[in-house]
Amino acid sequence: MTGGRSSTVDGMVRRSARRTPDRTAVRYRDRTWTYAELDEAVSRAAGVLRQSGLAPGDRVGAHGHNSDAYLIGFLACSRAGLVHVPVNQNLTGDDLAYIVRQSGSALVLADPDLAGRLPTGVRTLALRDTDDSLLARLASTAPYDGPEPASEDLVQLLYTSGTTALPKGAMMTHRALVHEYVSAVHALDLSGGDRPVHSLPLYHSAQMHVFLLPYLAVGAENTILDAPDAGQIFDLVEAGRADSLFAPPTVWIGLSNHPDFATRDLSALRKAYYGASIMPVPVLERLRGRLPGLAFYNCFGQSEIGPLATVLGPDEHDGRMDSCGRPVLFVEARVVDESGKEVPDGTPGEVCYRSPQLCQGYWDKPEETAEAFRDGWFHSGDLVVRDAEGYFTVVDRVKDVINSGGVLVASRQVEDALYEHPGVAETAVIGLPDERWIEAVTAVVVPRGEVTEAALIAHAREKLAHFKAPKRVLFVNELPRNASGKILKRELRDRFRQ
């Protein structure tokens, strides 16, 4: 034990409950939780998990849609000393089975409509919508009052795709996430008086750890939506129940193109946060023109750092709308070349971090951990330029990962699936600019015999989650290569960008 000196994820919610017990903490559909009720539910849910035979350090998968139950499940794992493993709700087949098995999840909290996707033999507990679900058991279970976890204990494995087909579980401690929450509150001007709406998937580290948990820490009134539905968001803003929204550029584009965007009264919306992929400057200009009083914040980072690393604030947008800002409170960043030497301002290089927000490494992957953490710094894999005033601009990704609608897709995994089709002689998968997806997964294929674009896309969808399958297939006679035989994906991107 740490003698009361630990700071834990669930402890931040407990402190909010003691400060403002009767304030509304969370709304979801027709359910409302005050801070006192939420804190009580977390303790009871922790009791359910521990009574099911789980021990401190056990991993608990989470395969569910957005809901209050999903949030309670995460906080209950935190309070009970368990390690939460959020899983993309769109995963199926081998992708889903790999994360469940590689993490060693002893139990998976699952929504009933998703439970059937899990591998045979995996122990599950419904999050909601059944008489024996986690939510239904709260009333009959005593609150957990056992030992509290320590700051250095693991609380979550955040799986993140790399250049290979196999994702890696970033090991996040309570200490790392609490530091990240403080950075988010400070850099994003989060306040207990805000009324944020959370519509992006809660399995995603940005929605959960940059917004929902930090907002709970400051005592705000939060609304959770099933999905980023424009009509619902507009209704909440007009009703005075939402004044703050985070969304990736794809969603902001959808909102700005919605037929009601020009006519609805959205003047109550005060704070607009975007991130997860690059926001097209014309879209940002259109949004700012329609809502001149709206403060925009650009958020950048990656799961391994909690995930917030840099922020471009509303007073910094003029003249540098393509920048992702400067490092947040607890993050130190530098830009280096291939040898690890810091490069001059204005020179592209890989951004590296030192921070208490960083993960402890990758779960059961010592070689990948050693590769990422070198010379006392975490190597991000993102290629950036820093200017003389310390602002960063992302220019490329060192790793061949496609950021499609804010979801990372490993190009090699898509290529491997396409190579299983007899009509594919060679392929290179790249991301190309797209109005909806920002980067659309695009397969450049050297065909073998007669094969169609539709056939290859259908084949990929049989092998992969649909969001990983190519949106387009382009046919060529040969792929460009350098002297060592490596395919030049940058050349392909430049050729097909228009």
ABEGO torsion letter per residue (X at the ends): XAGGABBBAAAAAAAAAAABAABBABBBEABBBBAAAAAAAAAAAAAAAAAAGBBBGBBBBBBBBBBAAAAAAAAAAAAAGBBBBBBBAABBEAAAAAAAAAAGBABBBBBAAAAAABBBGBBBBBABGBAABAAAAAAABBBBABBBBBAABBABBBBBBBABABBBBBBBBAAAAAAAAAAAAAAAGBBAABBBBBABBAABAAAAAAAAAAAAAAGBBBBBBABBBAAAAAAAAAAGABABBBBBAAAAAAAAABAAAAABBAAABABBBBEGBBBBAAAAAAAAAABAABBBBBBBEBAAAOABABBBBAAAABGAAABAEBBBAABBBBBBBAAGBBBBBGBBBBBBBBBAABBAEBBGBAAAAAAABBGGBBBAGBBBBBBAAGBBBBABBABBBBBBGGBBBBAAAAAAAAAABAABABBBBBBBBBAAAGBBBBBBBBBBEBBBAAAAAAAAAAABBAAABBABBBBBABBBBBAAGBBBAAAAAAAAAX
